[in-house]
Amino acid sequence: MNTTNNCPQLLDLAAEHLTAAAHHAEANARGELTSPWHSFAGHLQHPAGGVSPVGDDEPVATRPLRHRHHR
């Protein structure tokens, strides 16, 4: 198996597995937003979106970053 040629498919598969694990964690949370399972589901969903983002072909609009002072 040549992983260089299969990279997009492998990333999609990894995202699917992470998303499935997040769904299981959400089920374990049973709707309780303060449950550690709910938090864990979010931690799983975040990299799933980064591994295989939706709308990959769409250009990303950049915006200037500004440092703001908080008091």
Chimera marker file (.cmm) of the C-alpha trace (Angstrom):
<marker_set name="trace">
<marker id="1" x="0.000" y="0.000" z="0.000" r="1" g="1" b="0" radius="0.5"/>
<marker id="2" x="1.415" y="3.360" z="-1.028" r="1" g="1" b="0" radius="0.5"/>
<marker id="3" x="0.395" y="5.795" z="1.719" r="1" g="1" b="0" radius="0.5"/>
<marker id="4" x="1.465" y="8.817" z="-0.325" r="1" g="1" b="0" radius="0.5"/>
<marker id="5" x="-1.183" y="8.107" z="-2.957" r="1" g="1" b="0" radius="0.5"/>
<marker id="6" x="-3.815" y="7.056" z="-0.401" r="1" g="1" b="0" radius="0.5"/>
<marker id="7" x="-3.279" y="9.968" z="1.975" r="1" g="1" b="0" radius="0.5"/>
<marker id="8" x="-6.632" y="11.737" z="1.364" r="1" g="1" b="0" radius="0.5"/>
<marker id="9" x="-8.539" y="8.488" z="1.794" r="1" g="1" b="0" radius="0.5"/>
<marker id="10" x="-6.634" y="7.613" z="4.971" r="1" g="1" b="0" radius="0.5"/>
<marker id="11" x="-7.283" y="11.067" z="6.422" r="1" g="1" b="0" radius="0.5"/>
<marker id="12" x="-10.994" y="10.713" z="5.636" r="1" g="1" b="0" radius="0.5"/>
<marker id="13" x="-10.993" y="7.317" z="7.348" r="1" g="1" b="0" radius="0.5"/>
<marker id="14" x="-9.240" y="8.758" z="10.415" r="1" g="1" b="0" radius="0.5"/>
<marker id="15" x="-11.835" y="11.554" z="10.562" r="1" g="1" b="0" radius="0.5"/>
<marker id="16" x="-14.645" y="8.988" z="10.337" r="1" g="1" b="0" radius="0.5"/>
<marker id="17" x="-13.173" y="6.994" z="13.230" r="1" g="1" b="0" radius="0.5"/>
<marker id="18" x="-12.731" y="10.107" z="15.386" r="1" g="1" b="0" radius="0.5"/>
<marker id="19" x="-16.287" y="11.208" z="14.619" r="1" g="1" b="0" radius="0.5"/>
<marker id="20" x="-17.648" y="7.758" z="15.496" r="1" g="1" b="0" radius="0.5"/>
<marker id="21" x="-15.760" y="7.827" z="18.792" r="1" g="1" b="0" radius="0.5"/>
<marker id="22" x="-17.174" y="11.303" z="19.496" r="1" g="1" b="0" radius="0.5"/>
<marker id="23" x="-20.707" y="9.987" z="18.904" r="1" g="1" b="0" radius="0.5"/>
<marker id="24" x="-20.093" y="7.180" z="21.402" r="1" g="1" b="0" radius="0.5"/>
<marker id="25" x="-18.785" y="9.673" z="23.950" r="1" g="1" b="0" radius="0.5"/>
<marker id="26" x="-21.876" y="11.873" z="23.422" r="1" g="1" b="0" radius="0.5"/>
<marker id="27" x="-24.092" y="8.834" z="23.993" r="1" g="1" b="0" radius="0.5"/>
<marker id="28" x="-22.264" y="8.142" z="27.257" r="1" g="1" b="0" radius="0.5"/>
<marker id="29" x="-22.854" y="11.767" z="28.333" r="1" g="1" b="0" radius="0.5"/>
<marker id="30" x="-26.623" y="11.150" z="28.142" r="1" g="1" b="0" radius="0.5"/>
<marker id="31" x="-27.321" y="14.815" z="27.417" r="1" g="1" b="0" radius="0.5"/>
<marker id="32" x="-25.482" y="16.127" z="30.484" r="1" g="1" b="0" radius="0.5"/>
<marker id="33" x="-23.434" y="19.114" z="29.382" r="1" g="1" b="0" radius="0.5"/>
<marker id="34" x="-21.246" y="18.922" z="32.493" r="1" g="1" b="0" radius="0.5"/>
<marker id="35" x="-20.367" y="15.273" z="31.930" r="1" g="1" b="0" radius="0.5"/>
<marker id="36" x="-16.702" y="14.501" z="31.235" r="1" g="1" b="0" radius="0.5"/>
<marker id="37" x="-17.954" y="12.388" z="28.327" r="1" g="1" b="0" radius="0.5"/>
<marker id="38" x="-19.464" y="15.489" z="26.715" r="1" g="1" b="0" radius="0.5"/>
<marker id="39" x="-16.136" y="17.286" z="27.003" r="1" g="1" b="0" radius="0.5"/>
<marker id="40" x="-14.287" y="14.273" z="25.643" r="1" g="1" b="0" radius="0.5"/>
<marker id="41" x="-16.612" y="14.199" z="22.619" r="1" g="1" b="0" radius="0.5"/>
<marker id="42" x="-15.617" y="17.773" z="21.819" r="1" g="1" b="0" radius="0.5"/>
<marker id="43" x="-11.956" y="16.875" z="22.111" r="1" g="1" b="0" radius="0.5"/>
<marker id="44" x="-12.493" y="14.114" z="19.569" r="1" g="1" b="0" radius="0.5"/>
<marker id="45" x="-14.531" y="16.208" z="17.138" r="1" g="1" b="0" radius="0.5"/>
<marker id="46" x="-11.967" y="18.996" z="16.989" r="1" g="1" b="0" radius="0.5"/>
<marker id="47" x="-9.142" y="16.988" z="15.373" r="1" g="1" b="0" radius="0.5"/>
<marker id="48" x="-11.643" y="15.152" z="13.167" r="1" g="1" b="0" radius="0.5"/>
<marker id="49" x="-12.491" y="18.477" z="11.545" r="1" g="1" b="0" radius="0.5"/>
<marker id="50" x="-8.824" y="19.326" z="11.130" r="1" g="1" b="0" radius="0.5"/>
<marker id="51" x="-7.901" y="15.971" z="9.642" r="1" g="1" b="0" radius="0.5"/>
<marker id="52" x="-10.603" y="16.058" z="6.997" r="1" g="1" b="0" radius="0.5"/>
<marker id="53" x="-12.180" y="19.522" z="6.849" r="1" g="1" b="0" radius="0.5"/>
<marker id="54" x="-15.480" y="20.156" z="5.114" r="1" g="1" b="0" radius="0.5"/>
<marker id="55" x="-15.322" y="22.458" z="2.091" r="1" g="1" b="0" radius="0.5"/>
<marker id="56" x="-11.646" y="21.762" z="1.471" r="1" g="1" b="0" radius="0.5"/>
<marker id="57" x="-11.828" y="23.253" z="-2.039" r="1" g="1" b="0" radius="0.5"/>
<marker id="58" x="-13.270" y="26.572" z="-0.883" r="1" g="1" b="0" radius="0.5"/>
<marker id="59" x="-10.848" y="29.462" z="-0.395" r="1" g="1" b="0" radius="0.5"/>
<marker id="60" x="-10.385" y="30.642" z="3.150" r="1" g="1" b="0" radius="0.5"/>
<marker id="61" x="-10.924" y="34.361" z="3.661" r="1" g="1" b="0" radius="0.5"/>
<marker id="62" x="-8.173" y="35.809" z="5.792" r="1" g="1" b="0" radius="0.5"/>
<marker id="63" x="-8.722" y="38.578" z="8.282" r="1" g="1" b="0" radius="0.5"/>
<marker id="64" x="-6.205" y="40.769" z="10.016" r="1" g="1" b="0" radius="0.5"/>
<marker id="65" x="-5.195" y="39.713" z="13.483" r="1" g="1" b="0" radius="0.5"/>
<marker id="66" x="-5.127" y="42.469" z="16.050" r="1" g="1" b="0" radius="0.5"/>
<marker id="67" x="-3.741" y="42.413" z="19.536" r="1" g="1" b="0" radius="0.5"/>
<marker id="68" x="-6.231" y="43.715" z="22.061" r="1" g="1" b="0" radius="0.5"/>
<marker id="69" x="-5.405" y="44.730" z="25.583" r="1" g="1" b="0" radius="0.5"/>
<marker id="70" x="-7.704" y="43.341" z="28.257" r="1" g="1" b="0" radius="0.5"/>
<marker id="71" x="-8.037" y="45.101" z="31.574" r="1" g="1" b="0" radius="0.5"/>
<link id1="1" id2="2" r="1" g="1" b="0" radius="0.2"/>
<link id1="2" id2="3" r="1" g="1" b="0" radius="0.2"/>
<link id1="3" id2="4" r="1" g="1" b="0" radius="0.2"/>
<link id1="4" id2="5" r="1" g="1" b="0" radius="0.2"/>
<link id1="5" id2="6" r="1" g="1" b="0" radius="0.2"/>
<link id1="6" id2="7" r="1" g="1" b="0" radius="0.2"/>
<link id1="7" id2="8" r="1" g="1" b="0" radius="0.2"/>
<link id1="8" id2="9" r="1" g="1" b="0" radius="0.2"/>
<link id1="9" id2="10" r="1" g="1" b="0" radius="0.2"/>
<link id1="10" id2="11" r="1" g="1" b="0" radius="0.2"/>
<link id1="11" id2="12" r="1" g="1" b="0" radius="0.2"/>
<link id1="12" id2="13" r="1" g="1" b="0" radius="0.2"/>
<link id1="13" id2="14" r="1" g="1" b="0" radius="0.2"/>
<link id1="14" id2="15" r="1" g="1" b="0" radius="0.2"/>
<link id1="15" id2="16" r="1" g="1" b="0" radius="0.2"/>
<link id1="16" id2="17" r="1" g="1" b="0" radius="0.2"/>
<link id1="17" id2="18" r="1" g="1" b="0" radius="0.2"/>
<link id1="18" id2="19" r="1" g="1" b="0" radius="0.2"/>
<link id1="19" id2="20" r="1" g="1" b="0" radius="0.2"/>
<link id1="20" id2="21" r="1" g="1" b="0" radius="0.2"/>
<link id1="21" id2="22" r="1" g="1" b="0" radius="0.2"/>
<link id1="22" id2="23" r="1" g="1" b="0" radius="0.2"/>
<link id1="23" id2="24" r="1" g="1" b="0" radius="0.2"/>
<link id1="24" id2="25" r="1" g="1" b="0" radius="0.2"/>
<link id1="25" id2="26" r="1" g="1" b="0" radius="0.2"/>
<link id1="26" id2="27" r="1" g="1" b="0" radius="0.2"/>
<link id1="27" id2="28" r="1" g="1" b="0" radius="0.2"/>
<link id1="28" id2="29" r="1" g="1" b="0" radius="0.2"/>
<link id1="29" id2="30" r="1" g="1" b="0" radius="0.2"/>
<link id1="30" id2="31" r="1" g="1" b="0" radius="0.2"/>
<link id1="31" id2="32" r="1" g="1" b="0" radius="0.2"/>
<link id1="32" id2="33" r="1" g="1" b="0" radius="0.2"/>
<link id1="33" id2="34" r="1" g="1" b="0" radius="0.2"/>
<link id1="34" id2="35" r="1" g="1" b="0" radius="0.2"/>
<link id1="35" id2="36" r="1" g="1" b="0" radius="0.2"/>
<link id1="36" id2="37" r="1" g="1" b="0" radius="0.2"/>
<link id1="37" id2="38" r="1" g="1" b="0" radius="0.2"/>
<link id1="38" id2="39" r="1" g="1" b="0" radius="0.2"/>
<link id1="39" id2="40" r="1" g="1" b="0" radius="0.2"/>
<link id1="40" id2="41" r="1" g="1" b="0" radius="0.2"/>
<link id1="41" id2="42" r="1" g="1" b="0" radius="0.2"/>
<link id1="42" id2="43" r="1" g="1" b="0" radius="0.2"/>
<link id1="43" id2="44" r="1" g="1" b="0" radius="0.2"/>
<link id1="44" id2="45" r="1" g="1" b="0" radius="0.2"/>
<link id1="45" id2="46" r="1" g="1" b="0" radius="0.2"/>
<link id1="46" id2="47" r="1" g="1" b="0" radius="0.2"/>
<link id1="47" id2="48" r="1" g="1" b="0" radius="0.2"/>
<link id1="48" id2="49" r="1" g="1" b="0" radius="0.2"/>
<link id1="49" id2="50" r="1" g="1" b="0" radius="0.2"/>
<link id1="50" id2="51" r="1" g="1" b="0" radius="0.2"/>
<link id1="51" id2="52" r="1" g="1" b="0" radius="0.2"/>
<link id1="52" id2="53" r="1" g="1" b="0" radius="0.2"/>
<link id1="53" id2="54" r="1" g="1" b="0" radius="0.2"/>
<link id1="54" id2="55" r="1" g="1" b="0" radius="0.2"/>
<link id1="55" id2="56" r="1" g="1" b="0" radius="0.2"/>
<link id1="56" id2="57" r="1" g="1" b="0" radius="0.2"/>
<link id1="57" id2="58" r="1" g="1" b="0" radius="0.2"/>
<link id1="58" id2="59" r="1" g="1" b="0" radius="0.2"/>
<link id1="59" id2="60" r="1" g="1" b="0" radius="0.2"/>
<link id1="60" id2="61" r="1" g="1" b="0" radius="0.2"/>
<link id1="61" id2="62" r="1" g="1" b="0" radius="0.2"/>
<link id1="62" id2="63" r="1" g="1" b="0" radius="0.2"/>
<link id1="63" id2="64" r="1" g="1" b="0" radius="0.2"/>
<link id1="64" id2="65" r="1" g="1" b="0" radius="0.2"/>
<link id1="65" id2="66" r="1" g="1" b="0" radius="0.2"/>
<link id1="66" id2="67" r="1" g="1" b="0" radius="0.2"/>
<link id1="67" id2="68" r="1" g="1" b="0" radius="0.2"/>
<link id1="68" id2="69" r="1" g="1" b="0" radius="0.2"/>
<link id1="69" id2="70" r="1" g="1" b="0" radius="0.2"/>
<link id1="70" id2="71" r="1" g="1" b="0" radius="0.2"/>
</marker_set>
